[in-house]
Amino acid sequence: MHSDPKNSVQREGRLAGLVIAFTGALWVGGTWVGKSLDWSNRTMALVDLLALAGFLFGLVVTYRIWRKRRADEG
């Protein structure tokens, strides 16, 4: 079965958007819960690092989309 390159780019775009939005929501929620429950700075740093990893993954997927679209143009 052949996969449509345009469909692949769209699917990766949806993935990047969902990952970034979900990570942002979890980061805000985790920060709010952590402050409410008076979590330690070490635990809050873990929440921040997990959010950073999610945003980095979204950035990598976005970069891959950009590279794929540039390759299709030329």
C-alpha positions in Angstrom: 0.0 0.0 0.0 1.3 3.4 -0.9 1.2 6.3 1.5 0.4 9.8 0.4 3.2 12.2 1.4 0.7 15.0 1.9 -1.3 12.8 4.3 1.9 12.0 6.1 2.7 15.7 6.6 -0.8 16.4 7.8 -0.6 13.5 10.3 2.7 14.7 11.7 1.4 18.2 11.9 -1.6 17.1 14.0 0.8 15.1 16.2 3.0 18.1 16.8 0.0 20.3 17.6 -1.5 17.8 20.0 1.8 17.2 21.7 2.5 20.9 22.2 -1.0 21.7 23.4 -1.2 18.6 25.7 2.3 19.4 27.1 1.3 23.0 27.8 -1.9 22.1 29.5 -0.1 19.4 31.7 2.7 21.8 32.5 0.3 24.6 33.7 -1.8 22.0 35.6 1.2 20.4 37.2 2.6 23.7 38.2 -0.7 24.7 39.8 -1.1 21.4 41.6 2.5 21.5 42.8 2.1 25.0 44.2 -1.2 24.0 45.8 0.2 20.9 47.4 3.5 22.6 48.3 5.7 20.1 46.4 9.4 20.4 46.8 11.6 22.3 44.4 13.0 19.0 43.2 9.6 17.7 42.2 8.7 21.0 40.5 12.0 20.7 38.5 10.9 17.3 37.4 7.6 18.7 36.2 9.5 21.4 34.3 11.9 18.9 32.8 9.1 16.7 31.6 7.4 19.7 30.0 10.7 20.7 28.3 11.0 17.1 26.9 7.4 17.4 25.5 8.1 20.7 23.9 11.4 19.5 22.5 9.6 16.5 20.9 7.1 18.9 19.4 9.9 21.1 18.0 11.7 18.1 16.5 8.5 16.9 14.8 7.9 20.4 13.5 11.4 20.6 12.1 10.9 17.2 10.4 7.8 18.6 8.7 9.6 21.7 7.6 12.5 19.6 6.1 10.0 17.2 4.4 8.1 20.1 2.8 11.4 21.8 1.6 12.5 18.5 0.0 9.1 18.2 -1.8 9.3 21.7 -3.2 12.7 21.4 -4.9 
